[in-house]
Amino acid sequence: MKEGIEHAIVKQLSKTHDVLKKARGNLEAKVNEPVRPQHRIRRT
């Protein structure tokens, strides 16, 4: 039983690690994108 619990924990940690790596990659890609000017609607 102990091995099963350890396996489940390792499996979840592996998934979490993969998700965090992907999130970091997404954030780094976002930081490296050119800044686009935002269009503002003027109220008159």
N, C-alpha and C positions, 0 to 999 in steps of 0.2 A: 504494500500500500504506500509506503514511504517513497519508493521509487516512482510510483505513478504520480504522486503529488509533486515531486521534484521535476519530473518530466513536464507536467502541466505548467509549472512556474517557468521553467526554461523556455518552453514554447511561447508563453505569453510575453516574456521578456524579449524574445527574438522578434516577435511581431511588433512590439512597442519600439524596439530599436529601428526596425525597417520604416515604421511610420515617421519616427523622428528624423531619420536620414532624409526621407522624402520631403518632409516639411522644411528642413533646413535648406535643401536644394531649391525648393520653391521660393523661399524667402530670399536666398542669394540671387536667384534669377530675377526676382522682383526688384531687388536693389540695383541690379545691373541694367535694367530696362531704361531707355532714354525717357526723360521726363516730358510728358505731353502737357501742353497748356490746357487748362480746364476752361471750357466755355461757360461764361456766366451770362445769365439772362438779366438784363437791366429792367428794373421796374420803373415805369414812368408815371 
